[in-house]
Amino acid sequence: MKIGVVIFPGSNCDRDLIETLGDLTGTQVIELWHKDTDLKECTHIFLPGGFSYGDYLRSGAIAKLSPIMQSVIEHANKGGFVMGICNGFQILCESGLLPGALLHNNNLKFICKDVFLKPQNNSQLATKNLDSTKAYKIPIAHGEGRYYADDKTLSDLESNNQILFKYCSQEGNITEESNPNGALNNIAGICNKQGNVIGMMPHPERCATEHLLNIDGKAILQSIFA
Amino acid sequence: MKFIVNIEIMPNKELLDPQGKAVTLGLKNLGLNTVENVRIGKHISFEIEAENAEKAKDAAEIACKKLLANPIMESFIIQVD
C-alpha cells in the first residue's frame, strides 16, 4: 500500500491529510503535484480540501482538467482507490468519477462548524467498520456543499448502497434541522457504484488525533485501511 | 477569422437558486414589490480564431460542455458574432 495526496494550487488541507494518514498507517505519504502525471505507484489517492484554482468558475471545475487528474481518473477507472474530501469531493463530481454536483449552500454562507454524520451502511470501505447507530461528530468547512443529483441518480445511489453518510442530529436523527447546507436527502458523502471512489464534504482528517479532542474522523479513515 | 463568443449560463429551472431568492427580497425592499423569481447566472465572453461562425460555435459548445457549464446544474446559450 502506498498513499498519495494530490496538491493543487489552493489546496489547504493537504498537510492535515498527509500527517493524519501517515500517523494512521505508519507509512510515508507521497505528495503528488497537480502538474505531474506520475502517481508514483500510489495505490490510495486522496484529493484534499481547499480552494483549488481559487474555486473560480465552479469549485473543482478547473482542477478536473489538471494533468494529475487525468492519471487519477485512469487509476479510478481501473478500480484504484480515490477519496476526495470537501474540495476533493467537488473535483470528483466535476470529473464525473462521482455522480451529482455540489451547489452553493442554501443560506449562501460559508459554514465552518462541527456536524453529525450517520453511516448509511456497513458495506462500503469507509463505513464497514463504523457503528451505524452512532452519530459521528465531524467538522465541515465549505460554501458549496449542497449535494444535488437528479431523481434517477438519487434512486440509483439509494438502491446500490452508495450513500455513505447523511447529516443527522447529535442523537442520530436525520432531520431537516441537522442538514447544514440544504443537501438533497441530507447527503454528506457517497461512493461510486464499484465502491472504489469516495467523496464526502465533512473533514475526517481534522478530527483524527487526540490533540484535537475528537477522534471520530479516525474511525472513518481507519475503516478504509482495515 | 476572429469571432466574439458570448455565453449565457443559467442554473437549471428545477434547482433552488438561493442567490436569486436573496436578490428578489432585496428588490422588494427597494419598493419593486411585483418582482418575482430572480435567477442569477453567468455571462462569459471570449474571442476565438475560426474558419467560420459554425466552427467557432462548435468550439464554444465543447468549452461549455467540458468546462464552462455543468449540465447537472446549469444550461447554456451560445451566441457567435
Interface residues (C-beta under 8 A of the other chain):
Chain A: L57 R58 A61 I62 L65 E94 G100 A101 L103 H104 N105 N106 N107 L108 Y148 A149 D150 G182
Chain B: L15 L16 P18 Q19 A22 K66 L67 L68 N70 I72 M73
